[in-house]
Amino acid sequence: MKKIQYLFVILSVTWAQAQTFIPAYGARVSQVSQSNINSGLQDFVSFGTKTTGSANNANALNWLKSKYTSFGYSISQVVEDPFTVGSLASKNLVVTKTGTLYPNTYVLVIAHFDTINGVGANDNGSGTNALLEMARILKDVPTEYSIRFIHFSGEEQGLYGSQHYVNNVVNATSPKMNIRLVFNLDQVGGTAGQTHNTIFCEQDTNNSPVGNNASSASVTQQLKNCVALYSPLQTNTGVAPAYSSDYMPFQNNGEVITGFYEGYGNTNPYPHTSGDIISNMDPVFLFNVTKAALGAVQHFAVASTSLSVAESTSANAGSDWTAYPNPAKDYFEIKTSGSESGKMTFELTDMTGKAVLQTEDTKKIDVTALPTGVYIGKLQTKGQSSSKKIMIKR
């Protein structure tokens, strides 16, 4: 009994550590790319309706695998997890990044990639692409705890993929798989034309068993703190109960859960319809949600608080230019922090990811032919690139 009490105290102290802004975490958060998110959404919707067991679903899974291998994850790190739903066969995708101090204790970062009744840009291309962007940035970052990025299928039909994983991986491991927490991202893309400055942080409330409720409340408060530290977003002031997504089989298994959801009581009419397309969501909101999520994953997995040389170079490249004026009317100038040498290319894309302007070795950008709106500017020089939001307003 004393040993159990001691372990409880250790866990309580671990979760109770004060949270402050960590510059290395912030530098990695600054590497989140709006253009990557936009192009990922375009790829995701190109597979059509990704119903569990369909060819489109299998094609989307293969696309996910190719994305992780392009980031540098090895074949042994990217594992398919097959399961069946009645007569239908499908697969989850599990990508493991091994921790340096606690390799057998896992932070699970999860999102489903199956869709129904449409291409599912928001539900759940948003969560899917947030995971991809976080995995890209964290690929070579040491973390004390192992991270598993898991893309579940079968969610829309009844959480089949996640329930299979709990039954056949979590509980079938000997000893049982040790999970630090489960962080779910589902429908975090917002609605076009609405103001999105709040992300809802979900926690376990009245679900059985109740023994994990207090820990869920604790990690959800830490999640809220990370939102404030690493993004411009606000969080819900009350409790947002977890329900009807892939964290629930884990909750029922006694694990500690938390999650992001775009909002309770909102008026988004598009999920589960043919209208769930990119033009009906808010990719800038997803960009900010991904920033908040990346800050949180670093906190929960205890990422290195120092930057590698490669990270420092990338972080500097991401912060050394601005567009002025912004918002722009007819033109803006690219202002850099120092003298530039070598080829410089600039691309402007709209919020669907379509390139609308490209220049080379030019700092004064003429946008008179472009309509009012929000765009993403991507500057590439010396083998490094960074993206920033640019507004055109007349």
LUMKOL-819740 format. One record per residue (C-alpha): z, y, x. Coordinates in steps of 0.05 Angstrom, whole numbers, plus 5000, padded with zeros to 4 digits. Layout:
# residues N
ZYX/...
This chain:
# residues 394
500050005000/501550495057/494750345086/491350505021/495351145013/493551345084/486151235071/486651655008/489852215048/484352175101/478952205047/482352785013/482853175077/475553025093/473153295026/477953885029/475254195092/473754935085/466455115077/463455685115/456255865132/453855455192/448255805229/444755155249/444754935176/441955605155/436555565208/434254895181/434455165110/429755715132/424655185150/423754995077/416455135063/413755384996/406755185016/409154465030/412454444962/406254714927/401554224961/406353654948/406453824874/398953824873/398753144905/403952874857/400353094794/393652834820/396052124807/396352254732/401551944688/405851494732/408751014681/412950464711/408649854727/402050244725/396850314781/398251064782/405550914795/403750454853/398950964881/404451494879/409151024916/403850914971/403051674976/410551744986/410451215041/404751585076/408652235073/414751935107/410651605161/407052275173/413952585184/415252065238/419551565202/418350855227/415950275185/422849965189/425950595160/421250625100/422650015055/419949814988/424949544937/421249144884/423949004814/421348814745/421949114676/420148554629/413148344649/411948984690/412949004765/414849644802/418149874866/423250384890/422350694958/428350725005/428151135069/434151075116/436351565169/442051245209/448351635222/451251735292/458651605276/458751245209/452250855206/454750405150/456950965104/451451295064/449851945030/444651754978/439752314959/435752074899/430152264852/425651874806/418051914813/415751554750/413351974691/411651874618/406752224571/403952654627/403552804701/410853034705/410253634751/417353834736/420153174712/420352954766/415353204815/420453754829/425953284852/420952834888/418253404930/425153694945/426953014976/420553015017/421753705045/428953555062/427052895096/421653255136/426453775163/432253285177/428052745209/430652875280/437253215262/443452795281/448152675223/454852335227/453651945162/447351565146/442651865094/438351475046/432751845010/431251404950/425351494903/426751094840/421750824790/423650594720/427951194704/424251414642/424450714612/431950654620/434350754692/431650074711/430150224784/436950514799/440649974761/436749454800/438749794865/446149804847/446049074826/441748784881/443049234941/449549624933/453649044904/449748484937/451248735007/456848375043/461348745049/459449194990/455249795011/459750385028/457151014993/460051695010/456752014950/450452014908/446552674900/441252664845/435653164835/432153114767/427953654733/429454234780/422854614774/424355124719/419555414668/414055924681/415556604652/423056504649/428256814696/431256274740/437156474782/442055914765/442155174783/446854714745/451254274788/452953634750/459253224755/462352594727/466852774668/468752294612/464951684636/468151014650/470950854700/475051494706/477851364776/471851714808/472152344765/476652754811/472452604872/466152784834/469353454814/471053584887/464153444915/460953834858/465154434877/462754344948/455654314922/456654974887/459355274951/453055044988/448655374936/452256034949/451955945025/444755725034/440655994975/439956614931/441656214869/447856224826/451355624796/454155454728/461255714715/463455144670/462854394677/455854094672/456853364653/452552834687/448352424639/441852034629/439152014700/439251554760/446251724783/449251384721/448750654746/452350884808/457651244767/458650624725/459650244790/465350704811/461351134861/462251884870/456352264840/453752974835/447053274819/442353864807/439054004739/435254634720/439754814662/443354604599/441154884533/434755164562/428355214523/423754814568/418954464519/414654114571/418153504601/415652844573/409353194547/402353324572/404654044584/409053854643/404054144693/404854604753/402755234717/408355134667/413855094720/416855574771/415455334842/419355914872/425555664836/424254964864/423655284933/430555584926/433454944896/430854564957/434255065003/440854964967/439954204968/438454195042/444654595057/448754105016/445853475047/447453745116/454553885093/455553205061/452452805118/455653255170/449453475208/449553725279/451854445283/447354595343/439854655343/435254255388/430054635430/424654435381/428854665322/430355335356/422955455367/421355285295/427055705268/424856305309/417656215285/420256215213/423756885218/419457315265/414657635216/414858045152/409658325104/410059075091/409859345039/412358764996/410858814937/403959034959/398659404918/392059404956/394059155024/399958965068/400958905143/403758305180/409358565225/411758105281/417958155324/414158215390/407458195423/403157605401/398357225445/393456685425/390056545360/393556775296/391456525228/393956745160/393056405093/395156655024/395956144968/397556234894/403255874861/398955264845/397655174920/390455424917/388355824979/385856504956/385256865023/384556675096/384157115158/384157035233/387157515284/388058055231/394658385214/392258855159/391058425097/386658685041/388858424973/384958894927/381058304899/387257914879/390957984812/398258164804/402757574818/406957184867/403656874928/405656484990/403456755058/403156255115/402556525187/400756055243/400956235316/402555875381/402555205345/408155435298/407555635225/412155955174/411456165101/414156745061/413656974989/409157584979/408457964914/402358364891/404058884838/399859434808/
